[in-house]
Amino acid sequence: MALFKADTLRKVNSTKEKFNKKKAELQEKRTKLVEEKDMLRSALENDLQRQIMEETSPDKKLQNEFEKVNADLECVNLQLASIDGILSKELQKHKDDVKKESDRVVSTYSEQESKLEEDLKQIKLQYFEKLVEYHEVYLNASRKYSEFHNIMDTLEIPKRPINKNIAFNMVQDFNNQYQGMFSTAELRDAYYGKVPYSAKQYKNSK
């Protein structure tokens, strides 16, 4: 789910992209101006050496070029120092929309979570009731089978065990096979958004 409605998100991202593009252009321009300034400084040093050795006048054109590059560099540095603050002011225009739309996401999630929690509670209740039914079926079968014990002993008929084959362990971490009881690992997988592998296999076998 998007954090903001499409129109607000588009405006915010468009603004940030424009400023980031301009910032990249200014950074590139500053790099070139710094290189140009260094070359002109070196040229001015050579020109000073020429003036001293040859007793000539300074190269005015070279000096003017240096001053222009230096002025351009100062201007670019000023723009770069200001651009983040200007972006922040521009984004403030969208503050109310951003807050409203982000609050709406939280509210919608809260409603969905409440519904899902109630669904899970109902499923959990049905699961507990089914476990109780399982226990009652087990007790009923055990009672009925016990009625045959004496005659089976007389007839020497081997008894077959009636057990609860669905294992129960309060601290079990995993089940070797997919079965009716949950394991900690299965619950953990589902809680963090992953259907357990054994559950997928069971589903695909149907």
GIVENSUL-V480852 format. One record per residue. RES is the residue in one letter. PHI is phi in radians with two decimals (999 if undefined). OMEGA is omega as a letter, one per 30 degrees, with the letter a starting at -180 (999 if undefined). D_FIRST is the distance of its C-alpha to the first C-alpha in Angstrom with 2 decimals. Layout:
res: {RES:RES}
phi: {PHI:PHI}
omega: {OMEGA:OMEGA}
d_first: {D_FIRST:D_FIRST}
This chain:
res: {M:A:L:F:K:A:D:T:L:R:K:V:N:S:T:K:E:K:F:N:K:K:K:A:E:L:Q:E:K:R:T:K:L:V:E:E:K:D:M:L:R:S:A:L:E:N:D:L:Q:R:Q:I:M:E:E:T:S:P:D:K:K:L:Q:N:E:F:E:K:V:N:A:D:L:E:C:V:N:L:Q:L:A:S:I:D:G:I:L:S:K:E:L:Q:K:H:K:D:D:V:K:K:E:S:D:R:V:V:S:T:Y:S:E:Q:E:S:K:L:E:E:D:L:K:Q:I:K:L:Q:Y:F:E:K:L:V:E:Y:H:E:V:Y:L:N:A:S:R:K:Y:S:E:F:H:N:I:M:D:T:L:E:I:P:K:R:P:I:N:K:N:I:A:F:N:M:V:Q:D:F:N:N:Q:Y:Q:G:M:F:S:T:A:E:L:R:D:A:Y:Y:G:K:V:P:Y:S:A:K:Q:Y:K:N:S:K}
phi: {999:-1.21:-1.27:-2.12:-1.13:-0.98:-1.14:-1.13:-1.08:-1.10:-1.13:-1.09:-1.15:-1.10:-1.09:-1.11:-1.11:-1.10:-1.20:-1.13:-1.11:-1.12:-1.10:-1.13:-1.10:-1.15:-1.13:-1.15:-1.12:-1.09:-1.05:-1.18:-1.16:-1.09:-1.11:-1.16:-1.12:-1.09:-1.18:-1.20:-1.08:-1.11:-1.17:-1.16:-1.11:-1.15:-1.19:-1.13:-1.07:-1.09:-1.03:-1.22:-1.28:-1.82:0.93:-2.03:-1.40:-1.20:-1.40:-1.09:-1.09:-1.15:-1.13:-1.12:-1.11:-1.10:-1.13:-1.15:-1.10:-1.11:-1.16:-1.10:-1.17:-1.11:-1.12:-1.13:-1.08:-1.13:-1.13:-1.15:-1.23:-1.73:-1.14:-1.16:-1.16:-1.16:-1.06:-1.04:-1.12:-1.16:-1.21:-1.05:-1.11:-1.74:-1.01:-1.11:-1.14:-1.09:-1.12:-1.10:-1.27:-1.22:-1.10:-1.13:-1.08:-1.12:-1.12:-1.10:-1.08:-1.04:-1.15:-1.14:-1.12:-1.07:-1.12:-1.15:-1.12:-1.12:-1.05:-1.13:-1.10:-1.14:-1.11:-1.11:-1.08:-1.08:-1.14:-1.07:-1.10:-1.23:-1.14:-1.10:-1.07:-1.03:-1.13:-1.16:-1.10:-1.07:-1.11:-1.10:-1.14:-1.08:-1.11:-1.15:-1.20:-1.12:-1.17:-1.61:-1.00:-1.07:-1.17:-1.17:-1.11:-1.11:-1.52:0.96:-1.65:-1.07:-1.46:-1.82:-1.24:-1.95:-2.19:-1.47:-1.45:-1.49:-1.20:-2.24:-2.59:-1.01:-2.01:-1.12:-1.65:-2.66:-1.91:-1.18:-2.26:-1.22:-2.52:-1.25:-1.67:-1.38:-1.97:-1.04:-1.12:-1.11:-1.09:-1.10:-1.01:-1.14:-1.07:-1.73:1.57:-2.25:-1.24:-0.95:-1.02:-1.12:-1.20:-1.09:-1.08:-1.07:-1.10:-1.23:-1.43:-1.45}
omega: {a:a:a:l:a:a:l:a:l:a:a:a:l:l:a:l:l:a:l:l:l:l:l:l:a:l:l:l:l:l:a:l:l:l:l:l:l:l:a:l:l:l:l:l:l:l:l:l:l:l:a:a:a:a:a:l:l:l:a:a:a:l:l:l:l:a:l:l:a:l:l:a:l:l:l:l:l:l:l:l:a:a:a:l:l:l:a:l:a:a:l:l:a:a:a:l:l:l:a:a:l:l:l:l:a:a:l:l:a:l:a:a:l:l:a:l:l:l:a:l:l:l:l:l:l:l:l:l:l:l:l:l:l:l:a:l:l:l:a:l:l:l:a:a:a:l:a:a:a:a:l:l:a:a:l:l:a:l:l:a:l:a:l:a:l:a:l:a:a:a:a:a:a:l:l:l:l:a:a:l:l:l:l:a:l:l:l:l:a:a:a:l:a:l:a:a:a:l:l:l:l:a:a:a:a:999}
d_first: {0.00:3.81:6.46:8.83:9.80:11.11:14.64:14.36:12.50:15.15:17.91:17.12:16.82:19.85:21.84:21.23:22.11:25.26:26.40:25.76:27.71:30.49:30.59:31.02:33.75:35.53:35.44:36.91:39.48:40.43:41.04:43.35:45.12:45.75:47.26:49.30:50.48:51.62:53.57:55.15:56.08:57.79:59.51:60.69:62.12:63.98:65.16:66.45:68.30:69.81:70.86:72.66:74.33:75.29:75.70:73.61:71.19:67.46:65.13:63.72:61.25:59.79:59.58:57.87:55.29:54.58:54.23:51.88:49.62:49.72:48.80:45.91:44.70:44.89:42.92:40.14:40.06:39.81:36.87:35.04:35.77:34.37:31.29:28.80:30.07:29.85:26.22:25.49:27.32:25.51:22.03:23.39:23.44:19.66:19.70:19.64:16.72:14.66:15.77:15.20:11.60:10.76:12.98:11.24:7.99:10.72:12.69:10.30:9.75:13.53:14.30:12.49:14.14:17.41:17.43:16.78:19.39:21.82:21.34:22.06:25.05:26.40:26.07:27.71:30.49:31.09:31.26:33.82:35.79:35.87:37.17:39.83:40.75:41.06:43.40:45.45:45.88:47.01:49.52:50.86:51.43:53.06:55.43:56.41:56.96:59.10:61.49:62.44:63.20:66.94:67.75:65.67:67.67:70.87:69.87:68.50:65.14:62.53:59.77:56.17:53.69:51.18:48.34:44.71:43.33:39.75:39.94:38.95:38.63:37.08:36.26:35.59:33.08:32.92:34.61:36.58:35.62:32.87:34.29:33.77:33.34:30.29:30.72:29.15:27.76:26.17:24.52:23.34:21.83:19.96:18.86:17.27:15.53:18.53:20.81:24.34:26.41:29.22:27.00:25.87:29.55:30.52:28.06:29.32:32.87:32.55}
